[in-house]
Amino acid sequence: MAEAGQVLIFTGDGKGKTTAALGLAITAAAKGQQAAMVQFLKGGGYSGELFAQELIAPYFIIRQFGYGCHLSETIRSGKATCNHCGECFRQNREPGRDYAGQALTYAAELLRQGTELLVLDEVSHAIHRGLLPLEKVVDLVGGRLPQVTIILTGRNMPERLLTLADQITECFSVKHPIEQGIDARRGSEY
């Protein structure tokens, strides 16, 4: 008999939400479960979690839905770093691109295909930006099979989603290098 799934939320203003969700997804994949992470409004193509995916496929997949960085290949190789041009953030927020809608459609398809653990990474960001209706996310979470675990990440998670959760973790920073002017580091923040 399959264990009951849960709804887990990682929210708050601190770092570590995606990393915590990633840890649970990798653990599930290592046990032979089908796990997936759908990243809303992320498209850099060079974040560390994409490297992890390559090591444990086919049990774990990540798909980013967002504007890709023109420097992603050189950043991924370690020959360059993000120059903070902001183009990816501006493009991701363009409603006409429908990155968030595409991500949610893909998430629903993963659930139809039997994914056992699904991470909706930065889903609250898409909701707060008006790029994704809250009700559609509520329907997806509420309509999952009983054995499926869904993890939602992002700052300021809407109250409606919080009420659906079995577990909520709030991440907050006590001390972080970025607060001291140290930029994101390869192998740590990306």
C-alpha positions in Angstrom: 0.0 0.0 0.0 1.4 3.4 -1.0 2.0 6.0 1.7 -0.2 9.0 1.9 1.3 12.0 0.1 1.5 15.4 1.7 1.6 19.1 0.8 4.8 20.8 2.0 5.6 24.5 1.8 8.9 26.2 2.1 8.4 29.9 2.4 9.9 33.0 4.0 12.4 35.8 3.1 15.5 33.7 3.7 17.6 31.5 1.4 17.2 27.8 1.3 13.6 27.2 0.1 14.6 25.6 -3.2 17.5 23.8 -1.7 15.2 22.2 1.0 12.7 21.1 -1.7 15.6 19.8 -3.9 16.9 17.7 -1.0 13.5 16.0 -0.5 13.2 15.4 -4.3 16.6 13.8 -4.5 15.9 11.6 -1.5 12.7 10.4 -3.2 14.5 9.8 -6.5 17.2 7.9 -4.7 14.5 5.5 -3.4 13.3 4.9 -6.9 10.3 7.3 -6.9 9.5 9.5 -9.8 10.3 13.1 -8.7 10.2 16.3 -10.6 10.8 20.0 -10.0 9.0 22.6 -12.1 10.7 26.0 -11.8 8.5 29.0 -12.3 10.1 32.1 -13.8 13.6 30.6 -13.8 15.5 30.0 -17.0 19.1 30.7 -16.5 20.1 27.2 -17.3 23.2 27.2 -15.1 22.0 26.6 -11.6 23.5 23.8 -9.6 20.3 21.8 -9.3 20.4 21.2 -13.0 23.7 19.4 -12.6 22.2 17.2 -9.9 19.4 16.3 -12.2 21.8 14.9 -14.8 23.3 12.6 -12.1 20.1 10.9 -11.0 17.9 10.9 -14.2 15.5 9.3 -15.0 14.1 9.3 -11.5 14.4 13.1 -11.1 13.8 15.8 -13.7 13.9 19.6 -13.5 12.3 21.8 -16.1 12.7 25.6 -16.0 10.0 27.9 -17.4 11.5 31.3 -17.8 13.7 33.5 -20.0 17.1 32.1 -20.6 20.2 34.0 -19.9 22.4 34.8 -22.9 25.5 34.0 -20.8 24.1 30.7 -19.4 26.6 28.4 -21.2 29.7 30.4 -20.1 28.3 30.8 -16.6 27.5 27.0 -16.4 31.1 26.2 -17.5 32.4 28.5 -14.7 34.1 30.9 -17.2 31.7 33.8 -16.4 29.4 35.0 -13.7 26.0 36.7 -13.8 26.5 40.3 -14.7 23.2 41.3 -13.1 21.8 42.9 -16.2 18.3 42.0 -15.0 17.1 41.0 -18.5 15.9 37.5 -17.3 13.8 39.1 -14.5 12.2 41.7 -16.9 11.4 39.1 -19.5 10.0 36.6 -17.0 7.5 39.2 -15.8 6.1 39.8 -19.2 2.5 38.3 -19.1 2.4 37.7 -22.8 5.2 35.1 -22.6 3.0 32.9 -20.3 6.0 31.1 -18.7 4.0 30.5 -15.6 1.0 29.1 -17.4 3.3 26.7 -19.4 4.9 25.6 -16.1 1.6 24.8 -14.5 0.4 22.9 -17.6 3.6 20.9 -17.5 3.2 20.2 -13.8 -0.3 18.8 -14.4 1.0 16.6 -17.2 3.7 15.2 -14.8 1.0 14.3 -12.3 -1.0 12.5 -15.0 2.2 10.6 -15.9 2.6 9.3 -12.4 5.1 11.6 -10.8 5.1 10.8 -7.1 6.8 13.9 -5.7 6.4 17.2 -7.5 8.1 20.5 -6.5 6.5 23.8 -7.7 9.5 26.0 -7.2 8.9 29.7 -6.8 5.2 29.2 -7.6 4.2 32.0 -5.1 6.3 34.5 -7.1 4.2 33.7 -10.3 1.0 34.1 -8.3 2.0 37.4 -6.7 3.1 38.8 -10.1 -0.4 38.1 -11.5 1.1 35.6 -13.9 -0.7 32.6 -12.5 -4.2 32.5 -11.0 -4.1 31.2 -7.4 -7.2 29.1 -8.0 -5.4 27.0 -10.7 -2.7 26.2 -8.2 -5.2 25.3 -5.5 -7.0 23.0 -8.0 -3.8 21.3 -9.0 -2.7 20.7 -5.4 -6.2 19.7 -4.2 -6.7 17.4 -7.2 -3.6 15.3 -6.8 -3.8 11.6 -6.1 -3.6 10.8 -2.3 -0.2 9.2 -2.6 1.4 12.2 -4.3 3.5 14.7 -2.4 3.6 18.3 -3.7 6.1 20.8 -2.4 5.6 24.5 -3.0 8.3 27.1 -2.6 8.5 30.9 -2.7 8.2 34.0 -0.5 4.9 35.2 0.8 3.0 32.0 0.1 -0.7 32.8 -0.3 -2.8 32.0 2.8 -5.1 29.8 0.7 -2.2 27.5 -0.1 -0.9 27.6 3.5 -4.3 26.2 4.6 -3.8 23.1 2.3 -0.4 22.3 3.7 0.5 19.4 6.0 3.8 21.0 6.8 5.1 24.6 6.5 8.7 25.7 7.0 9.6 29.3 7.1 13.1 30.1 6.0 14.7 33.2 7.4 18.3 34.5 7.3 20.3 34.9 10.4 23.5 35.7 8.5 24.3 35.3 4.8 27.3 36.3 2.7 25.1 38.2 0.3 24.1 40.5 3.1 27.8 41.4 3.5 28.2 42.2 -0.2 29.6 38.8 -1.3 28.0 37.9 -4.6 26.3 34.5 -5.4 29.0 31.8 -5.6 29.2 28.9 -8.1 28.6 25.6 -6.2 26.8 27.4 -3.4 24.1 29.8 -4.6 24.0 28.5 -8.2 
